[in-house]
Amino acid sequence: MDASTNSRRAGWDSLARSYDARISRGQAIAGGKLIPADQATALMEAVIEPGDRICIEGNNQKHADFLARALADASPEKINGLHVVQSNIALAPHLDIFESGIASRLDFCYAGPQGLRLAQLVAEGKVEVGAIHTYLELYARYFTDLTPRVSLIAAEAADREGNLYTGPNTEDTPAIV
């Protein structure tokens, strides 16, 4: 086998190798599927890589405020240049990550009370807007060109095996996951 064939073969499983590396780094922090709340930021720093496309579930029922705050507490030296795909920009931490340099690009549907702040961050060059989508379009594009590498999901309950119960308002959670 020549060097170019070997090089092409080495890249065919790059997503699987990346996934395995992230899981390994996460397990070094967590030691299992459950971690103390005060370790959430360290876990994110271990599994999210610079430039990743991520989603913080932000629908009207579950704004994932704990997860948004934990990501906003991350070090911009460890996590930066993220592309956020998220339906609803509802909380200040959803935009704090752009001010600190953790995230740089945003595709979303609705900004609500954060709309003015978002417009200011766009004007300052701290947020690059990919597009403002309809909900159906954004969720459909999760399967094509806006697939998150990491999804931070809010749930009402979970078991020790990592199964989540997201509650009665789960219409978009399967698409996000």
N, C-alpha and C positions, 0 to 999 in steps of 0.2 A: 504494500500500500504506500502510495507516495505521500509526501508531507501535506499537500493541499487536501487530499481525501481525508487524511487523519484529522486535519483542522476542522473540516466540515462536520465530521462525525462527532467531534468533541463538543460542538455547540447544540446538537439536536435536543439534549436534555437539560439545557440551561435553566429553564423554569423549575424543573424538578430539583435540580441541585440548589437553586436559590431557595426554594421552599424548605428543603431539608436543612440548609444552613440557618435559616431564620428560626425554624422549630428548635434546632439545637441551641442556638443563642437564647431563645425564649425559655427553654427548659433549664438552662443554667441559672436564669433569674428565678423562675417560678418553682422548679423542682417538681412540677406536676401541672394539673389543669386548674388548680385554685391557687391564688396568690393573695396576700394581704393588700388591702386598698392602697396602702402607702407605697407599694411596689409597682403600681400601674405605670407611672412615668418611666421607671427603669425598664420595665418590660417593653414599652413602646420604643424606647431608645435602642433596645436589643433587636427588635424585629423589623422596624420601619427603616428603610434605607433612603438616603438622599435621592430626591427626584422621583420617589414613588408616587403613584396615583392612589389616593386613599379616599375612603368615605367614612364620615362620622354620621351614623344614622340620625337624621334630623327631621323626622316627620312631625306633624302637629301633636302626636300623642306622646312621643318619647324623644326628647331633644338631646339625649345622651350628654347631659350637662357634666356629669362626673368625668366621662371620657374626654370631652372637649377641654375641660380644665386640666386634666392630666397631660394631654398632648401640649397644651399651651405652656405647661411647666417644663417641657423638654428643653434640652440644650440645642440652640441653633447650630452649634458646632458639630453635633451628632446627627441631627435631623434637619434638613433644609431643602428648599426647592421643591416642596411637595405640590402636587396637582390634586386639588380637592374636588371631588364630584359629590355633590350633596344636594338633596332636594330643598331643604329649608335652612336658611342662615338666620337662626332665631336668637342666638345667644352671643354675648360679647366674646367668650372664648373662641367661638367659630371664626372671629376676625382677628383676635389677638395673635393667632399663629401667623398671620400675614404681616402684622407690625413687627414681630420679632424676627422674621426671615425664615421661619420654619416652613411656611407655605408661600407659593408665589403665583399659582394659577388656580382659577376657580371656574367650574361649570356648575350651575345651580338653577333652581326654578323660582324661588321666592325669597326675599330678604326681610320683609315685614319691618319690625321695629329696628332692624340693623341696616335698613336701606340707606339712610343718610350717611352713616359711618362707612358703609361699603363704597358709596359714591366718592367720599373724601379719600379713601385709600386708593381707589382707582385713579383719581386725579393726581395723587402724590406718586403714582407709579409703584405702589406696594402690592397691588393686586392686578394681575392680568386676567381679564374675563375671557374664557373660551367662548361661552355662549350662555344666554338665559333661555332655558328650555321649558317646554311643557313637562308636566310630571311624566306622562306616558312616554314621551320621547326620551327623557333622561333615563328612565328605567330600562327602556328598550336598548339604549346605547350602552348600558352596563354589559350587555352581551356581545357588543361589537367593538367599538373603538374607545369606549370609556370604562373599560373593565378595571375596577380597583384591584391593586395588588394586596392591600390590607383594608379590611372593613372593621370599623369599631362599632359594635352593635349594642344597643341598650336592650335589656330584658328585664322582665318582672321577677323572674326566678331562674335558677339553674341548679342542676344536680352535680354531684362530684365527678361524673363522667364527661362533663362539658356540654350536656344537652341544655338548650335554652328554651324557656317559655316566654315568648314575647308579648303575651296578652291577647286581648280580643282585637286589637287594631294592628294586624300584621300584614295587611295587603301588599306592602312594598318590601317588607323585610326579606322574603325569599329572593327577590331580584337583587337586592343589595348583597346578600350573602353569596 
